[in-house]
Amino acid sequence: MPFAQDAAHQDLLAKAQRYFPGGSNGNMTLPPEYAFVIARGEGARVYDPEGHAWIDYLLGSGPMILGHAHPRVVAAVQEQLGRGSTFFYLNDKAIALAEAIVAAVPCAEQVRFTSSGSEATFFALRLARAYRGRDKILKFEGGYHGSHDYAMMNVEGQDPVPYPQAVRGSAGIPRSLEAEVLIAPYNDLDTTTAIIERHHDALGAVIVEPFQRMLAPVPGFLQGLREVTAHYGIPLVFDEVVTGFRFAYGGAQEYYGVVPDLAALGKIVGGGYPLAAVVGRAEIMAHFVQPDAEGRVVGQIGTLNGNPVAAAAGLATLEALRQPGVYDRLHALGRQLRELLAATLREHGFAAQVLGDGPLFHVLFTAQPVQTYRDTLQADAEKQRRFHYGLLQHGVLKSLSKGYISLAHGEAELEATAQAFDAVLAAMARDA
């Protein structure tokens, strides 16, 4: 375990093992020898019950772009709590947040709120299929769009199969759904275009993470995808659960200059509370209320849709992100951390690829350039684990798949992180 744990902490871990399958909520899970409980977060750090601190690059899997317990967000939530927690009806905070989203996101003419990113991608695909009147979807190999059945095809960690074959990435998904999903290679426009051209009349939607996991789009890929989907009238869905309000205030579609028909937003837009959204062209969004030829609308009801507490947190977060210089600082922090990591890898003689853009970073231990999902499979998984668990022992918390940077991170955090990089990689080099 990273730090000594007292009896009360060990009792909490034992209770987690007893009451949760696998001892976790289904989110980030660590081996027992590294497991610990987070008791609180403040700024760029999280703390266990004894007060041991970690510099946090997990950030709740990304929502906490302002850092933990940001005063602006805390005040907004406290104010709303005194006015009521939820209403299952129109409320002023949800309307104000929808207005802010439409003003920010290029494709957003209307908004429908959900409670999670998985729900947002699920309903974006249902909406697109209703608009298009076709059943199949195309997604990209290794892409993650949440945990619903359509999304869990050919996800990260699965072995490659021939394109465009879909393979279930979870137990419990009906085998029949494999026939409803086509798989294409991210960053391979020629192969993707050929698949779309061959199956265009059956496709209801194409969904893509514009920045897929930690793979940046090669020049022309997103533009070409936009052109071929527009040519055939197929709705293009951007999964911006991660990139929305992170790469730019208008998300990846502003950053890359490519506008989809629909987008799924999550994480940052809820300010750390359960809120996500489907946004897009009014003509398509109308199918939430406009009956089709058989008299059916797109069903989407949620007890906490547009929850006012979450909306208040989202509004406070977006207000902070609108301040001058915010995105310049986020990008500068990301560049600095990636450069520190690359320099330390070179110093200790490791062949590796440092990935990321904006306030995201990651490393893959491979000598080969990484542009596609299949390139990522060449990385040394054991070195990945040793690196990340080593960081944990040196007071740095990061997931195995990416690191998020917040506005709360500063020079002190970057200096301590650089020291952790050096210590961990030095130990790995000695043991090689």
Stockholm file with secondary structure:
# STOCKHOLM 1.0

chainA/1-432         MPFAQDAAHQDLLAKAQRYFPGGSNGNMTLPPEYAFVIARGEGARVYDPEGHAWIDYLLGSGPMILGHAHPRVVAAVQEQLGRGSTFFYLNDKAIALAEAIVAAVPCAEQVRFTSSGSEATFFALRLARAYRGRDKILKFEGGYHGSHDYAMMNVEGQDPVPYPQAVRGSAGIPRSLEAEVLIAPYNDLDTTTAIIERHHDALGAVIVEPFQRMLAPVPGFLQGLREVTAHYGIPLVFDEVVTGFRFAYGGAQEYYGVVPDLAALGKIVGGGYPLAAVVGRAEIMAHFVQPDAEGRVVGQIGTLNGNPVAAAAGLATLEALRQPGVYDRLHALGRQLRELLAATLREHGFAAQVLGDGPLFHVLFTAQPVQTYRDTLQADAEKQRRFHYGLLQHGVLKSLSKGYISLAHGEAELEATAQAFDAVLAAMARDA
#=GR chainA/1-432 SS CCSCCCHHHHHHHHHHHHHSGGGSSSSCCCCGGGCCCCCEEEBTEEECTTCCEEEESSGGGTTCTTCBTCHHHHHHHHHHHTTCSCCSSCCHHHHHHHHHHHHHCTTCSEEEEESSHHHHHHHHHHHHHHHHTCCEEEEETTCCCCSSTTTSBSCTTCCCCSTTCCCBCSTTCCGGGGGGEEEECTTCHHHHHHHHHHHGGGEEEEEECSSBTTBCCCTTHHHHHHHHHHHHTCCEEEEETTTTTTSSTTHHHHHHTCCCSEEEECGGGGTTSSCEEEEECHHHHGGGTSCCTTSCCCCCCCTTTTCHHHHHHHHHHHHHHTSTTHHHHHHHHHHHHHHHHHHHHHHTTCCCEEECCTTEEEEECCSSCCCSHHHHTTSCHHHHHHHHHHHHHTTEECCSSCEECCTTCCHHHHHHHHHHHHHHHHHHHHHC
#=GC SS_cons         CCSCCCHHHHHHHHHHHHHSGGGSSSSCCCCGGGCCCCCEEEBTEEECTTCCEEEESSGGGTTCTTCBTCHHHHHHHHHHHTTCSCCSSCCHHHHHHHHHHHHHCTTCSEEEEESSHHHHHHHHHHHHHHHHTCCEEEEETTCCCCSSTTTSBSCTTCCCCSTTCCCBCSTTCCGGGGGGEEEECTTCHHHHHHHHHHHGGGEEEEEECSSBTTBCCCTTHHHHHHHHHHHHTCCEEEEETTTTTTSSTTHHHHHHTCCCSEEEECGGGGTTSSCEEEEECHHHHGGGTSCCTTSCCCCCCCTTTTCHHHHHHHHHHHHHHTSTTHHHHHHHHHHHHHHHHHHHHHHTTCCCEEECCTTEEEEECCSSCCCSHHHHTTSCHHHHHHHHHHHHHTTEECCSSCEECCTTCCHHHHHHHHHHHHHHHHHHHHHC
//
